[in-house]
Amino acid sequence: MHTGKGDAAKRAKTRRRIPVAIDASDISCGFEVGNDFERFSQIDDVFARSRYDPVVHSERSELFFSTYRKPLTEWRAAKGFQQNDYAFRNATWHVADVFAEMHESRDRRDGFLDPLSMLRDGASEQVDLGTPTAAAAMIKHAARTAGADLVGVTAYDHRWTYTERFSVKASGAKPNDLPDGLNHVIVIGQAMDATLIETSPSALSGAATGMGYSQDAVVLLTIAQYLRNLGYQAVPSMNDTALAVPYAIQAGLGEYGKHGLVITPEFGTSVRFGKIFTDAPLAHDRPISFGVKEMCEICSACVTGCPSKAIPDGAPTAERHNRSNLQGVTKWSIDGEKCFSYWTKINNDCSICVRVCPFTRDYTSAKNRLWLRLAGSPLRRLALWLDRREGRGARRQAATWWPSPSE
C-alpha cells in the first residue's frame, strides 16, 4: 500500500525547506548546512524505503528482515553464516526486538520508528539539580554506571528532527511529535565488540550491532526513567525521531568520517548511538577535533574496502546519490541504496568500513594511543603507513571466534 504517501510527501516538502545560514559550529562538525537545506523525512530512509519502494524493496529485503526473528537452518555453508552464527546474532538483537515488537499492533516500532515508550510516570515536582554543569556531570555519571561507554550533551537542533516518522502499516508517513521544551539532548554511545567486528562480513559481526542496540535500549530507558523520577521530561530515542550522527558530533563524542559514520577517540568507528531529549537544564559539550578530517582526506581504506562501492572518494560535496541522502548539506555521503543492496545479498549488516577504518583500535593499548597522537599530527601519513604495514583491519576468520573443542 502507498495510502497517503504522496500527500504526506507534498506536505513535508512545503514545511521542511528552511533557510539556514552556514554556522561555524557546523563546519567544525565536518559538514556545512546550506541555504537549500531540507529537513529529512524518515519515509526516505533506505530501511523505510525497503518496505515500499520498488527501487529498494525485493524478495531479498523481505528475507533480510524476516530472518532476524528466527535462526536460519539453511542459508550458506560458509563459516560465519551458519545456523550457530545466526542464532547468536538474533539473540543479541533480542532485547531491542522485544521493545520494537511490543506495540506493532499499534503501528509502533519502539527504538526504530518511534521513541522507546516503556516508562513509568515520574515525579510531579522537579528536583533542583544545581548548576547545569553539576547536573550534566550527575547525569553522565549515572549513564556510565548504567552501562554507557560514551556520554555527551548538546542543544536540541530542529534541523535533525525528522519531518515525519515512517508508518509500516500505511507504508507512508505519520506525525513525528515531540513535547515542547526539550531543549537538551543527551547522546549515549555503546561500543561494539571488536572481536566480532573483525569477522565482518559475517552473521557474527551482526551480533556486535545487535548487542549495541540492545545495550543502548537498556541504558536509554534507565536514564530516561531516572530523569522522569527527578520530575523532568525525557524521551529516549534510538534510530527514531531524529538523526543521531550530527547530534553525536555536536555533543563532542567524535568526528565525522568519510564513511558517513562518527569516529571516536575511544573506539574509532565501532560505536552505536542513542539519544534522550529532555528539559533538564544541562551544560553542553563542544565538538572535538583530533585529526579525523585530515586523515580521511588522505585515507581511502573504507572506499576500497566497501564491496558495494557505496563510499565515494574525493572531497565532501552537497551532491545526493538518491533521496536517502540529505538535501543541502556539504559532507561525505554514502550511497545507501548500494550499501543496503549488499546487506540483502549477504543477509546481514555489513561492517567492513568499521573494520578497516584505521581509527578502529583498542585504545587500552599504549601503542594504539601513541598511534592516535601520531594520526592527529602532521605525521599522519606515517601513521597511515604504519597502519597498513601492521595489517590491522584484516578480516578474521569467523571460525576462530568460536572456541575450539579443546577449549
Summary of the structure (lengths in Angstrom):
residues: 407
radius of gyration: 20.8
end to end distance: 52.6
largest distance: 64.7
contacts: 1363
relative contact order: 0.15
helix: 41%
strand: 14%
